[in-house]
Amino acid sequence: QVQLVESGGGLVQAGGSLRLSCVASGRTFSRYAMGWFRQAPGKEREIVAAISWSGGRTYYADSVKGRFTISRDNAKNTVYLQMNSLKPEDTAVYYCAADLVYCSGYGCQNEYDYWGKGTQVTVSS
C-alpha cells in the first residue's frame, strides 16, 4: 500500500510559478513510477507528467512541455512538479499517482493504482 499526500497548490497569476509536492508513505517508494494528473471542471482527468522509479525516464503532455518539470527525491519519498509560466487553462485539481509500472501518455489515468486526494491550482488571468 502507498498513501500519497499532495501540497503546494494555490492561486497564482498567469505567468507565475508553483511547485507541487507529493509525499508517499512506505519504504518502497523508490520502486514506484509516479505521475501527475489534473482534472478541470467538466473535463476528464488527464496525465500531465510521469517519471520512472529511477528518474531516468520522464514524460510530459504537449500542453505543458517546456513549462513543467517533474522530479523525485527517493530519499525523501517525494515527487515534485515545478510549474512555470502558468496559464489560466492550467487551472485544475492536480493529483499525484503511483504504480509499479511506468505508464505515460493518454489512458494512463486507468493504469495507476494509488492516488492522492489532490490539490487545487487556480491561475488567474
CNS distance restraints for C-alpha pairs under 8 A (distance, minus, plus):
assign (resid   1 and name CA) (resid  26 and name CA) 7.52 0.50 0.50
assign (resid   1 and name CA) (resid 114 and name CA) 7.95 0.50 0.50
assign (resid   2 and name CA) (resid  24 and name CA) 6.43 0.50 0.50
assign (resid   2 and name CA) (resid  25 and name CA) 5.71 0.50 0.50
assign (resid   2 and name CA) (resid  26 and name CA) 6.17 0.50 0.50
assign (resid   2 and name CA) (resid  29 and name CA) 7.85 0.50 0.50
assign (resid   2 and name CA) (resid  98 and name CA) 7.70 0.50 0.50
assign (resid   2 and name CA) (resid 114 and name CA) 6.41 0.50 0.50
assign (resid   3 and name CA) (resid  24 and name CA) 5.54 0.50 0.50
assign (resid   3 and name CA) (resid  25 and name CA) 5.20 0.50 0.50
assign (resid   3 and name CA) (resid  26 and name CA) 7.64 0.50 0.50
assign (resid   3 and name CA) (resid 114 and name CA) 7.11 0.50 0.50
assign (resid   3 and name CA) (resid 115 and name CA) 7.41 0.50 0.50
assign (resid   3 and name CA) (resid 116 and name CA) 6.98 0.50 0.50
assign (resid   4 and name CA) (resid  22 and name CA) 6.32 0.50 0.50
assign (resid   4 and name CA) (resid  23 and name CA) 5.68 0.50 0.50
assign (resid   4 and name CA) (resid  24 and name CA) 4.60 0.50 0.50
assign (resid   4 and name CA) (resid  25 and name CA) 6.60 0.50 0.50
assign (resid   4 and name CA) (resid  96 and name CA) 7.18 0.50 0.50
assign (resid   4 and name CA) (resid  97 and name CA) 7.40 0.50 0.50
assign (resid   4 and name CA) (resid 114 and name CA) 7.53 0.50 0.50
assign (resid   4 and name CA) (resid 115 and name CA) 6.26 0.50 0.50
assign (resid   4 and name CA) (resid 116 and name CA) 4.61 0.50 0.50
assign (resid   4 and name CA) (resid 117 and name CA) 7.74 0.50 0.50
assign (resid   5 and name CA) (resid  22 and name CA) 5.35 0.50 0.50
assign (resid   5 and name CA) (resid  23 and name CA) 5.35 0.50 0.50
assign (resid   5 and name CA) (resid  24 and name CA) 6.61 0.50 0.50
assign (resid   5 and name CA) (resid  96 and name CA) 7.99 0.50 0.50
assign (resid   5 and name CA) (resid 116 and name CA) 5.35 0.50 0.50
assign (resid   5 and name CA) (resid 117 and name CA) 6.86 0.50 0.50
assign (resid   5 and name CA) (resid 118 and name CA) 7.65 0.50 0.50
assign (resid   6 and name CA) (resid  20 and name CA) 6.99 0.50 0.50
assign (resid   6 and name CA) (resid  21 and name CA) 5.57 0.50 0.50
assign (resid   6 and name CA) (resid  22 and name CA) 4.27 0.50 0.50
assign (resid   6 and name CA) (resid  23 and name CA) 6.56 0.50 0.50
assign (resid   6 and name CA) (resid  95 and name CA) 7.05 0.50 0.50
assign (resid   6 and name CA) (resid  96 and name CA) 6.84 0.50 0.50
assign (resid   6 and name CA) (resid 116 and name CA) 6.41 0.50 0.50
assign (resid   6 and name CA) (resid 117 and name CA) 7.22 0.50 0.50
assign (resid   6 and name CA) (resid 118 and name CA) 5.98 0.50 0.50
assign (resid   6 and name CA) (resid 119 and name CA) 6.04 0.50 0.50
assign (resid   7 and name CA) (resid  20 and name CA) 5.76 0.50 0.50
assign (resid   7 and name CA) (resid  21 and name CA) 5.30 0.50 0.50
assign (resid   7 and name CA) (resid  22 and name CA) 6.40 0.50 0.50
assign (resid   7 and name CA) (resid 119 and name CA) 6.10 0.50 0.50
assign (resid   8 and name CA) (resid  18 and name CA) 6.95 0.50 0.50
assign (resid   8 and name CA) (resid  19 and name CA) 5.87 0.50 0.50
assign (resid   8 and name CA) (resid  20 and name CA) 4.49 0.50 0.50
assign (resid   8 and name CA) (resid  21 and name CA) 6.12 0.50 0.50
assign (resid   8 and name CA) (resid 119 and name CA) 7.27 0.50 0.50
assign (resid   9 and name CA) (resid  18 and name CA) 7.02 0.50 0.50
assign (resid   9 and name CA) (resid  19 and name CA) 7.56 0.50 0.50
assign (resid   9 and name CA) (resid  20 and name CA) 6.24 0.50 0.50
assign (resid   9 and name CA) (resid 119 and name CA) 5.35 0.50 0.50
assign (resid   9 and name CA) (resid 120 and name CA) 5.27 0.50 0.50
assign (resid   9 and name CA) (resid 121 and name CA) 4.90 0.50 0.50
assign (resid   9 and name CA) (resid 122 and name CA) 7.91 0.50 0.50
assign (resid  10 and name CA) (resid  18 and name CA) 7.92 0.50 0.50
assign (resid  10 and name CA) (resid 119 and name CA) 7.95 0.50 0.50
assign (resid  10 and name CA) (resid 120 and name CA) 6.13 0.50 0.50
assign (resid  10 and name CA) (resid 121 and name CA) 5.04 0.50 0.50
assign (resid  10 and name CA) (resid 122 and name CA) 6.11 0.50 0.50
assign (resid  11 and name CA) (resid 121 and name CA) 6.18 0.50 0.50
assign (resid  11 and name CA) (resid 122 and name CA) 4.74 0.50 0.50
assign (resid  11 and name CA) (resid 123 and name CA) 5.90 0.50 0.50
assign (resid  11 and name CA) (resid 124 and name CA) 7.32 0.50 0.50
assign (resid  12 and name CA) (resid  16 and name CA) 6.09 0.50 0.50
assign (resid  12 and name CA) (resid  17 and name CA) 7.26 0.50 0.50
assign (resid  12 and name CA) (resid  18 and name CA) 7.73 0.50 0.50
assign (resid  12 and name CA) (resid 121 and name CA) 7.92 0.50 0.50
assign (resid  12 and name CA) (resid 122 and name CA) 6.34 0.50 0.50
assign (resid  12 and name CA) (resid 123 and name CA) 5.02 0.50 0.50
assign (resid  12 and name CA) (resid 124 and name CA) 6.27 0.50 0.50
assign (resid  13 and name CA) (resid  86 and name CA) 7.64 0.50 0.50
assign (resid  13 and name CA) (resid 123 and name CA) 5.37 0.50 0.50
assign (resid  13 and name CA) (resid 124 and name CA) 4.79 0.50 0.50
assign (resid  13 and name CA) (resid 125 and name CA) 6.19 0.50 0.50
assign (resid  14 and name CA) (resid  85 and name CA) 6.93 0.50 0.50
assign (resid  14 and name CA) (resid  86 and name CA) 5.31 0.50 0.50
assign (resid  14 and name CA) (resid  87 and name CA) 5.03 0.50 0.50
assign (resid  14 and name CA) (resid  88 and name CA) 6.28 0.50 0.50
assign (resid  14 and name CA) (resid 123 and name CA) 5.70 0.50 0.50
assign (resid  14 and name CA) (resid 124 and name CA) 5.68 0.50 0.50
assign (resid  14 and name CA) (resid 125 and name CA) 5.34 0.50 0.50
assign (resid  15 and name CA) (resid  84 and name CA) 7.06 0.50 0.50
assign (resid  15 and name CA) (resid  85 and name CA) 4.15 0.50 0.50
assign (resid  15 and name CA) (resid  86 and name CA) 4.89 0.50 0.50
assign (resid  15 and name CA) (resid  87 and name CA) 6.42 0.50 0.50
assign (resid  16 and name CA) (resid  84 and name CA) 6.16 0.50 0.50
assign (resid  16 and name CA) (resid  85 and name CA) 5.45 0.50 0.50
assign (resid  16 and name CA) (resid  86 and name CA) 5.51 0.50 0.50
assign (resid  17 and name CA) (resid  82 and name CA) 7.52 0.50 0.50
assign (resid  17 and name CA) (resid  83 and name CA) 5.40 0.50 0.50
assign (resid  17 and name CA) (resid  84 and name CA) 4.40 0.50 0.50
assign (resid  17 and name CA) (resid  85 and name CA) 6.20 0.50 0.50
assign (resid  17 and name CA) (resid  86 and name CA) 6.17 0.50 0.50
assign (resid  18 and name CA) (resid  82 and name CA) 6.21 0.50 0.50
assign (resid  18 and name CA) (resid  83 and name CA) 5.23 0.50 0.50
assign (resid  18 and name CA) (resid  84 and name CA) 6.73 0.50 0.50
assign (resid  19 and name CA) (resid  80 and name CA) 6.86 0.50 0.50
assign (resid  19 and name CA) (resid  81 and name CA) 5.64 0.50 0.50
assign (resid  19 and name CA) (resid  82 and name CA) 4.43 0.50 0.50
assign (resid  19 and name CA) (resid  83 and name CA) 5.92 0.50 0.50
assign (resid  20 and name CA) (resid  80 and name CA) 5.53 0.50 0.50
assign (resid  20 and name CA) (resid  81 and name CA) 4.97 0.50 0.50
assign (resid  20 and name CA) (resid  82 and name CA) 6.37 0.50 0.50
assign (resid  20 and name CA) (resid  83 and name CA) 7.84 0.50 0.50
assign (resid  21 and name CA) (resid  78 and name CA) 6.66 0.50 0.50
assign (resid  21 and name CA) (resid  79 and name CA) 5.86 0.50 0.50
assign (resid  21 and name CA) (resid  80 and name CA) 4.56 0.50 0.50
assign (resid  21 and name CA) (resid  81 and name CA) 6.52 0.50 0.50
assign (resid  22 and name CA) (resid  78 and name CA) 5.42 0.50 0.50
assign (resid  22 and name CA) (resid  79 and name CA) 5.24 0.50 0.50
assign (resid  22 and name CA) (resid  80 and name CA) 6.32 0.50 0.50
assign (resid  22 and name CA) (resid  96 and name CA) 6.46 0.50 0.50
assign (resid  23 and name CA) (resid  76 and name CA) 7.78 0.50 0.50
assign (resid  23 and name CA) (resid  77 and name CA) 5.73 0.50 0.50
assign (resid  23 and name CA) (resid  78 and name CA) 4.51 0.50 0.50
assign (resid  23 and name CA) (resid  79 and name CA) 6.73 0.50 0.50
assign (resid  24 and name CA) (resid  29 and name CA) 6.66 0.50 0.50
assign (resid  24 and name CA) (resid  77 and name CA) 5.38 0.50 0.50
assign (resid  24 and name CA) (resid  78 and name CA) 6.22 0.50 0.50
assign (resid  25 and name CA) (resid  29 and name CA) 7.46 0.50 0.50
assign (resid  25 and name CA) (resid  77 and name CA) 7.20 0.50 0.50
assign (resid  28 and name CA) (resid  32 and name CA) 7.40 0.50 0.50
assign (resid  29 and name CA) (resid  74 and name CA) 6.66 0.50 0.50
assign (resid  29 and name CA) (resid  77 and name CA) 5.79 0.50 0.50
assign (resid  30 and name CA) (resid  53 and name CA) 5.60 0.50 0.50
assign (resid  30 and name CA) (resid  54 and name CA) 7.15 0.50 0.50
assign (resid  30 and name CA) (resid  74 and name CA) 5.45 0.50 0.50
assign (resid  30 and name CA) (resid  77 and name CA) 7.42 0.50 0.50
assign (resid  31 and name CA) (resid  53 and name CA) 5.50 0.50 0.50
assign (resid  31 and name CA) (resid 100 and name CA) 6.39 0.50 0.50
assign (resid  32 and name CA) (resid  52 and name CA) 7.25 0.50 0.50
assign (resid  32 and name CA) (resid  53 and name CA) 5.10 0.50 0.50
assign (resid  32 and name CA) (resid  98 and name CA) 5.93 0.50 0.50
assign (resid  32 and name CA) (resid  99 and name CA) 5.32 0.50 0.50
assign (resid  32 and name CA) (resid 100 and name CA) 4.60 0.50 0.50
assign (resid  32 and name CA) (resid 101 and name CA) 7.10 0.50 0.50
assign (resid  32 and name CA) (resid 102 and name CA) 7.82 0.50 0.50
assign (resid  33 and name CA) (resid  50 and name CA) 7.41 0.50 0.50
assign (resid  33 and name CA) (resid  51 and name CA) 5.83 0.50 0.50
assign (resid  33 and name CA) (resid  52 and name CA) 4.45 0.50 0.50
assign (resid  33 and name CA) (resid  53 and name CA) 4.56 0.50 0.50
assign (resid  33 and name CA) (resid  98 and name CA) 5.73 0.50 0.50
assign (resid  33 and name CA) (resid  99 and name CA) 5.39 0.50 0.50
assign (resid  33 and name CA) (resid 100 and name CA) 5.80 0.50 0.50
assign (resid  33 and name CA) (resid 101 and name CA) 6.16 0.50 0.50
assign (resid  33 and name CA) (resid 102 and name CA) 5.05 0.50 0.50
assign (resid  33 and name CA) (resid 103 and name CA) 7.74 0.50 0.50
assign (resid  34 and name CA) (resid  50 and name CA) 5.68 0.50 0.50
assign (resid  34 and name CA) (resid  51 and name CA) 5.39 0.50 0.50
assign (resid  34 and name CA) (resid  52 and name CA) 6.50 0.50 0.50
assign (resid  34 and name CA) (resid  53 and name CA) 7.22 0.50 0.50
assign (resid  34 and name CA) (resid  79 and name CA) 7.33 0.50 0.50
assign (resid  34 and name CA) (resid  96 and name CA) 7.06 0.50 0.50
assign (resid  34 and name CA) (resid  97 and name CA) 5.64 0.50 0.50
assign (resid  34 and name CA) (resid  98 and name CA) 4.60 0.50 0.50
assign (resid  34 and name CA) (resid  99 and name CA) 6.54 0.50 0.50
assign (resid  34 and name CA) (resid 102 and name CA) 7.46 0.50 0.50
assign (resid  35 and name CA) (resid  47 and name CA) 7.26 0.50 0.50
assign (resid  35 and name CA) (resid  48 and name CA) 7.52 0.50 0.50
assign (resid  35 and name CA) (resid  49 and name CA) 5.69 0.50 0.50
assign (resid  35 and name CA) (resid  50 and name CA) 4.09 0.50 0.50
assign (resid  35 and name CA) (resid  51 and name CA) 6.30 0.50 0.50
assign (resid  35 and name CA) (resid  96 and name CA) 5.58 0.50 0.50
assign (resid  35 and name CA) (resid  97 and name CA) 5.11 0.50 0.50
assign (resid  35 and name CA) (resid  98 and name CA) 6.37 0.50 0.50
assign (resid  36 and name CA) (resid  47 and name CA) 6.20 0.50 0.50
assign (resid  36 and name CA) (resid  48 and name CA) 5.46 0.50 0.50
assign (resid  36 and name CA) (resid  49 and name CA) 5.23 0.50 0.50
assign (resid  36 and name CA) (resid  50 and name CA) 6.20 0.50 0.50
assign (resid  36 and name CA) (resid  81 and name CA) 7.53 0.50 0.50
assign (resid  36 and name CA) (resid  94 and name CA) 6.85 0.50 0.50
assign (resid  36 and name CA) (resid  95 and name CA) 5.65 0.50 0.50
assign (resid  36 and name CA) (resid  96 and name CA) 4.49 0.50 0.50
assign (resid  36 and name CA) (resid  97 and name CA) 6.33 0.50 0.50
assign (resid  37 and name CA) (resid  45 and name CA) 6.61 0.50 0.50
assign (resid  37 and name CA) (resid  46 and name CA) 5.44 0.50 0.50
assign (resid  37 and name CA) (resid  47 and name CA) 4.30 0.50 0.50
assign (resid  37 and name CA) (resid  48 and name CA) 5.03 0.50 0.50
assign (resid  37 and name CA) (resid  49 and name CA) 7.02 0.50 0.50
assign (resid  37 and name CA) (resid  94 and name CA) 5.64 0.50 0.50
assign (resid  37 and name CA) (resid  95 and name CA) 5.08 0.50 0.50
assign (resid  37 and name CA) (resid  96 and name CA) 6.18 0.50 0.50
assign (resid  37 and name CA) (resid  97 and name CA) 7.62 0.50 0.50
assign (resid  37 and name CA) (resid 109 and name CA) 7.59 0.50 0.50
assign (resid  38 and name CA) (resid  45 and name CA) 5.56 0.50 0.50
assign (resid  38 and name CA) (resid  46 and name CA) 5.53 0.50 0.50
assign (resid  38 and name CA) (resid  47 and name CA) 6.52 0.50 0.50
assign (resid  38 and name CA) (resid  48 and name CA) 6.67 0.50 0.50
assign (resid  38 and name CA) (resid  92 and name CA) 5.80 0.50 0.50
assign (resid  38 and name CA) (resid  93 and name CA) 5.41 0.50 0.50
assign (resid  38 and name CA) (resid  94 and name CA) 4.28 0.50 0.50
assign (resid  38 and name CA) (resid  95 and name CA) 5.90 0.50 0.50
assign (resid  39 and name CA) (resid  43 and name CA) 6.28 0.50 0.50
assign (resid  39 and name CA) (resid  44 and name CA) 6.02 0.50 0.50
assign (resid  39 and name CA) (resid  45 and name CA) 4.38 0.50 0.50
assign (resid  39 and name CA) (resid  46 and name CA) 6.36 0.50 0.50
assign (resid  39 and name CA) (resid  92 and name CA) 5.22 0.50 0.50
assign (resid  39 and name CA) (resid  93 and name CA) 5.34 0.50 0.50
assign (resid  39 and name CA) (resid  94 and name CA) 6.63 0.50 0.50
assign (resid  40 and name CA) (resid  44 and name CA) 7.34 0.50 0.50
assign (resid  40 and name CA) (resid  45 and name CA) 7.44 0.50 0.50
assign (resid  40 and name CA) (resid  91 and name CA) 6.59 0.50 0.50
assign (resid  40 and name CA) (resid  92 and name CA) 4.27 0.50 0.50
assign (resid  40 and name CA) (resid  93 and name CA) 6.38 0.50 0.50
assign (resid  41 and name CA) (resid  92 and name CA) 7.24 0.50 0.50
assign (resid  45 and name CA) (resid 109 and name CA) 6.93 0.50 0.50
assign (resid  46 and name CA) (resid 106 and name CA) 7.27 0.50 0.50
assign (resid  46 and name CA) (resid 109 and name CA) 6.71 0.50 0.50
assign (resid  47 and name CA) (resid  61 and name CA) 6.79 0.50 0.50
assign (resid  47 and name CA) (resid 104 and name CA) 7.60 0.50 0.50
assign (resid  47 and name CA) (resid 105 and name CA) 6.74 0.50 0.50
assign (resid  47 and name CA) (resid 106 and name CA) 6.87 0.50 0.50
assign (resid  47 and name CA) (resid 108 and name CA) 6.93 0.50 0.50
assign (resid  47 and name CA) (resid 109 and name CA) 6.63 0.50 0.50
assign (resid  48 and name CA) (resid  60 and name CA) 5.85 0.50 0.50
assign (resid  48 and name CA) (resid  61 and name CA) 5.21 0.50 0.50
assign (resid  48 and name CA) (resid  64 and name CA) 7.07 0.50 0.50
assign (resid  49 and name CA) (resid  58 and name CA) 7.17 0.50 0.50
assign (resid  49 and name CA) (resid  59 and name CA) 5.22 0.50 0.50
assign (resid  49 and name CA) (resid  60 and name CA) 4.41 0.50 0.50
assign (resid  49 and name CA) (resid  61 and name CA) 6.25 0.50 0.50
assign (resid  49 and name CA) (resid  69 and name CA) 7.92 0.50 0.50
assign (resid  49 and name CA) (resid  70 and name CA) 6.49 0.50 0.50
assign (resid  49 and name CA) (resid 104 and name CA) 7.57 0.50 0.50
assign (resid  50 and name CA) (resid  58 and name CA) 5.48 0.50 0.50
assign (resid  50 and name CA) (resid  59 and name CA) 5.03 0.50 0.50
assign (resid  50 and name CA) (resid  60 and name CA) 6.76 0.50 0.50
assign (resid  50 and name CA) (resid  70 and name CA) 7.00 0.50 0.50
assign (resid  50 and name CA) (resid 102 and name CA) 7.79 0.50 0.50
assign (resid  50 and name CA) (resid 103 and name CA) 7.31 0.50 0.50
assign (resid  50 and name CA) (resid 104 and name CA) 6.13 0.50 0.50
assign (resid  51 and name CA) (resid  55 and name CA) 5.61 0.50 0.50
assign (resid  51 and name CA) (resid  56 and name CA) 7.46 0.50 0.50
assign (resid  51 and name CA) (resid  57 and name CA) 5.67 0.50 0.50
assign (resid  51 and name CA) (resid  58 and name CA) 4.45 0.50 0.50
assign (resid  51 and name CA) (resid  59 and name CA) 6.56 0.50 0.50
assign (resid  51 and name CA) (resid  70 and name CA) 6.86 0.50 0.50
assign (resid  51 and name CA) (resid  71 and name CA) 7.12 0.50 0.50
assign (resid  51 and name CA) (resid  72 and name CA) 7.90 0.50 0.50
assign (resid  51 and name CA) (resid 102 and name CA) 7.35 0.50 0.50
assign (resid  52 and name CA) (resid  56 and name CA) 6.22 0.50 0.50
assign (resid  52 and name CA) (resid  57 and name CA) 5.26 0.50 0.50
assign (resid  52 and name CA) (resid  58 and name CA) 6.51 0.50 0.50
assign (resid  52 and name CA) (resid 102 and name CA) 5.66 0.50 0.50
assign (resid  53 and name CA) (resid 102 and name CA) 7.74 0.50 0.50
assign (resid  55 and name CA) (resid  71 and name CA) 6.95 0.50 0.50
assign (resid  55 and name CA) (resid  72 and name CA) 6.76 0.50 0.50
assign (resid  58 and name CA) (resid  70 and name CA) 7.44 0.50 0.50
assign (resid  59 and name CA) (resid 104 and name CA) 6.17 0.50 0.50
assign (resid  59 and name CA) (resid 105 and name CA) 7.68 0.50 0.50
assign (resid  60 and name CA) (resid  64 and name CA) 6.48 0.50 0.50
assign (resid  60 and name CA) (resid  65 and name CA) 5.71 0.50 0.50
assign (resid  60 and name CA) (resid  68 and name CA) 7.89 0.50 0.50
assign (resid  61 and name CA) (resid  65 and name CA) 6.28 0.50 0.50
assign (resid  61 and name CA) (resid 105 and name CA) 7.30 0.50 0.50
assign (resid  64 and name CA) (resid  68 and name CA) 5.63 0.50 0.50
assign (resid  67 and name CA) (resid  83 and name CA) 6.12 0.50 0.50
assign (resid  67 and name CA) (resid  84 and name CA) 5.11 0.50 0.50
assign (resid  67 and name CA) (resid  85 and name CA) 6.09 0.50 0.50
assign (resid  67 and name CA) (resid  86 and name CA) 7.70 0.50 0.50
assign (resid  68 and name CA) (resid  81 and name CA) 6.67 0.50 0.50
assign (resid  68 and name CA) (resid  82 and name CA) 5.44 0.50 0.50
assign (resid  68 and name CA) (resid  83 and name CA) 4.47 0.50 0.50
assign (resid  68 and name CA) (resid  84 and name CA) 6.01 0.50 0.50
assign (resid  69 and name CA) (resid  80 and name CA) 7.94 0.50 0.50
assign (resid  69 and name CA) (resid  81 and name CA) 5.62 0.50 0.50
assign (resid  69 and name CA) (resid  82 and name CA) 5.03 0.50 0.50
assign (resid  69 and name CA) (resid  83 and name CA) 6.63 0.50 0.50
assign (resid  70 and name CA) (resid  79 and name CA) 7.28 0.50 0.50
assign (resid  70 and name CA) (resid  80 and name CA) 5.61 0.50 0.50
assign (resid  70 and name CA) (resid  81 and name CA) 4.62 0.50 0.50
assign (resid  70 and name CA) (resid  82 and name CA) 6.42 0.50 0.50
assign (resid  71 and name CA) (resid  79 and name CA) 5.76 0.50 0.50
assign (resid  71 and name CA) (resid  80 and name CA) 5.23 0.50 0.50
assign (resid  71 and name CA) (resid  81 and name CA) 6.64 0.50 0.50
assign (resid  72 and name CA) (resid  77 and name CA) 7.82 0.50 0.50
assign (resid  72 and name CA) (resid  78 and name CA) 5.74 0.50 0.50
assign (resid  72 and name CA) (resid  79 and name CA) 4.12 0.50 0.50
assign (resid  72 and name CA) (resid  80 and name CA) 5.91 0.50 0.50
assign (resid  73 and name CA) (resid  77 and name CA) 6.15 0.50 0.50
assign (resid  73 and name CA) (resid  78 and name CA) 5.38 0.50 0.50
assign (resid  73 and name CA) (resid  79 and name CA) 6.29 0.50 0.50
assign (resid  74 and name CA) (resid  78 and name CA) 6.35 0.50 0.50
assign (resid  86 and name CA) (resid  90 and name CA) 6.50 0.50 0.50
assign (resid  86 and name CA) (resid 123 and name CA) 6.75 0.50 0.50
assign (resid  87 and name CA) (resid  91 and name CA) 7.60 0.50 0.50
assign (resid  87 and name CA) (resid 123 and name CA) 6.13 0.50 0.50
assign (resid  87 and name CA) (resid 124 and name CA) 7.79 0.50 0.50
assign (resid  87 and name CA) (resid 125 and name CA) 7.56 0.50 0.50
assign (resid  88 and name CA) (resid 122 and name CA) 7.32 0.50 0.50
assign (resid  88 and name CA) (resid 123 and name CA) 4.68 0.50 0.50
assign (resid  88 and name CA) (resid 124 and name CA) 5.68 0.50 0.50
assign (resid  88 and name CA) (resid 125 and name CA) 5.97 0.50 0.50
assign (resid  89 and name CA) (resid 123 and name CA) 7.58 0.50 0.50
assign (resid  90 and name CA) (resid 121 and name CA) 7.57 0.50 0.50
assign (resid  90 and name CA) (resid 122 and name CA) 7.46 0.50 0.50
assign (resid  90 and name CA) (resid 123 and name CA) 6.71 0.50 0.50
assign (resid  91 and name CA) (resid 120 and name CA) 7.82 0.50 0.50
assign (resid  91 and name CA) (resid 121 and name CA) 5.39 0.50 0.50
assign (resid  91 and name CA) (resid 122 and name CA) 4.57 0.50 0.50
assign (resid  91 and name CA) (resid 123 and name CA) 5.46 0.50 0.50
assign (resid  92 and name CA) (resid 120 and name CA) 6.09 0.50 0.50
assign (resid  92 and name CA) (resid 121 and name CA) 5.53 0.50 0.50
assign (resid  92 and name CA) (resid 122 and name CA) 6.61 0.50 0.50
assign (resid  93 and name CA) (resid 118 and name CA) 5.86 0.50 0.50
assign (resid  93 and name CA) (resid 119 and name CA) 5.41 0.50 0.50
assign (resid  93 and name CA) (resid 120 and name CA) 4.35 0.50 0.50
assign (resid  93 and name CA) (resid 121 and name CA) 5.98 0.50 0.50
assign (resid  94 and name CA) (resid 118 and name CA) 5.22 0.50 0.50
assign (resid  94 and name CA) (resid 119 and name CA) 5.27 0.50 0.50
assign (resid  94 and name CA) (resid 120 and name CA) 6.18 0.50 0.50
assign (resid  94 and name CA) (resid 121 and name CA) 6.93 0.50 0.50
assign (resid  95 and name CA) (resid 115 and name CA) 6.90 0.50 0.50
assign (resid  95 and name CA) (resid 116 and name CA) 5.83 0.50 0.50
assign (resid  95 and name CA) (resid 117 and name CA) 6.58 0.50 0.50
assign (resid  95 and name CA) (resid 118 and name CA) 4.37 0.50 0.50
assign (resid  95 and name CA) (resid 119 and name CA) 6.61 0.50 0.50
assign (resid  96 and name CA) (resid 115 and name CA) 5.98 0.50 0.50
assign (resid  96 and name CA) (resid 116 and name CA) 5.64 0.50 0.50
assign (resid  96 and name CA) (resid 118 and name CA) 7.12 0.50 0.50
assign (resid  97 and name CA) (resid 112 and name CA) 6.12 0.50 0.50
assign (resid  97 and name CA) (resid 113 and name CA) 7.25 0.50 0.50
assign (resid  97 and name CA) (resid 114 and name CA) 5.37 0.50 0.50
assign (resid  97 and name CA) (resid 115 and name CA) 4.44 0.50 0.50
assign (resid  97 and name CA) (resid 116 and name CA) 6.40 0.50 0.50
assign (resid  98 and name CA) (resid 112 and name CA) 5.73 0.50 0.50
assign (resid  98 and name CA) (resid 113 and name CA) 6.23 0.50 0.50
assign (resid  98 and name CA) (resid 114 and name CA) 5.10 0.50 0.50
assign (resid  98 and name CA) (resid 115 and name CA) 6.63 0.50 0.50
assign (resid  99 and name CA) (resid 111 and name CA) 7.60 0.50 0.50
assign (resid  99 and name CA) (resid 112 and name CA) 4.97 0.50 0.50
assign (resid  99 and name CA) (resid 113 and name CA) 5.47 0.50 0.50
assign (resid  99 and name CA) (resid 114 and name CA) 6.57 0.50 0.50
assign (resid 103 and name CA) (resid 108 and name CA) 5.85 0.50 0.50
assign (resid 103 and name CA) (resid 111 and name CA) 7.26 0.50 0.50
assign (resid 103 and name CA) (resid 112 and name CA) 7.86 0.50 0.50
assign (resid 104 and name CA) (resid 108 and name CA) 6.02 0.50 0.50
assign (resid 107 and name CA) (resid 111 and name CA) 7.40 0.50 0.50
assign (resid 108 and name CA) (resid 112 and name CA) 6.66 0.50 0.50
